[in-house]
Amino acid sequence: MTPVCRIEDLPEGEAVRVEVEGSPEPIAVFHADDGEFYAIDDTCTHQDASLSDGWVEGCFVECPLHTALFDLRTGEPTCLPARRPVRTHRVTVLDGMVHVEARPVEEAGGVVVEPAEIVA
C-alpha cells in the first residue's frame, strides 16, 4: 500500500494524483461527496487527460477535456466520448492516513469496489 495523504488534507469533492508502485500510470484518489474515498486510474480512456483535474459530483468524476463521466465506484464511463472503463484501486484509511493499492493492469474497471476500508 502506498500512503497518499492525511484525511484532512483531501477535502470532500477533491482529488489528488499519485504515482503508485505497481501501476504503470498515475492514480487519482478522490474524496467523494458521499464522504468515501475512491481510487481510479488518473488518465481518461478517451484521450490523455488527468481525471484528478476533473469535477467531482457525488460518486462521479467528469473529465476536464471532453466531459466524459466515470463512476468512481466501478470505473465505468457513463457517457460518451469515453467507452472503456478505467481501473479501480483499493483504498484503505489507516490511523487517519489514506493509502492506495494498485490493481494489476490486466484488471480493468467494471468491478464494483467497496468504499475505503477504515482501520482504527
Buried (B, 14 or more C-beta within 10 A) or exposed (E): BBEBBEBEEBEEEEBBBBEBEEBEEBBBBBBBEEEBBBBBBBBBBBEEBBBBBBBBEEBBBBBBBEBBBBBBBBBBBEEEBBEEBBBBBBBBBBEEBBBBBBBEEEEBBBBEBEBBEBEE
